[in-house]
Amino acid sequence: MTEEKLSYERTDDYDPAKIEQLSYHYKEILKLIGENPDREGLLKTPLRVAKSILFLNQGYNLDPEEILLSARFREDYREMVIVKDIEIYSMCEHHMIPFIGKAHVAYIPDKYITGLSKIARVVEIYARRLQVQERLTMQIKDAINNTLKPLGVAVVIEAQHLCMSMRGIQKQNSVTTTSDFIGAFERDKTRAEFLHLISTRLH
């Protein structure tokens, strides 16, 4: 367990070879857009951006299903478990521009539960990859369903896409909502209860 825990701790140690290659390419990009990468303010920019892009996409190096299994426990509980308002910072794979929002995740256990923080970790791991919101929604649902074998899983994501507000159509206030349900949440009554609870402020 100790080794597993250590393997998933956040680290800012980067592969020097990747940093070197990325820094080189970002320096070339600066030239292509008409900047001078040798001026004082940009001297370290290629290095900073190289580290930033690796950090923002660190989800490729982690396995969300292993995260869930590392804290899976037997428990005789068969009611809804909801973790809502999980912050999302992800990168649109079409333009590599961020989309930002919140995920609401629920499952109904059948023999197994997991640590609540692990649900948020699953969201984080998939979000820290080049993404589309639709796929992100399904991946979160599938990881929980595959590892915990619950009676049902529900995921709703609400996000603002900067590729819509900063470029393209340039609509600043639009919000995209995606959802995915399986098992018990495919029943109208259960799904309605979940949607009501994530829209209600209980605290």
Sequence and secondary structure as in RCSB ss.txt:
>XXXX:A:sequence
MTEEKLSYERTDDYDPAKIEQLSYHYKEILKLIGENPDREGLLKTPLRVAKSILFLNQGYNLDPEEILLSARFRE
DYREMVIVKDIEIYSMCEHHMIPFIGKAHVAYIPDKYITGLSKIARVVEIYARRLQVQERLTMQIKDAINNTLKP
LGVAVVIEAQHLCMSMRGIQKQNSVTTTSDFIGAFERDKTRAEFLHLISTRLH
>XXXX:A:secstr
 HHHHHHTS      HHHHHHHHHHHHHHHHHTT  TTSGGGTTHHHHHHHHHHHHTGGGG  HHHHHHTTEEE 
   S EEEEEEEEEEEETTT  EEEEEEEEEEE SSEEE HHHHHHHHHHHHTSEE HHHHHHHHHHHHHHHH  
SEEEEEEEEEEHHHHTSTT  TT  EEEEEEEEGGGSHHHHHHHHHHHHS   
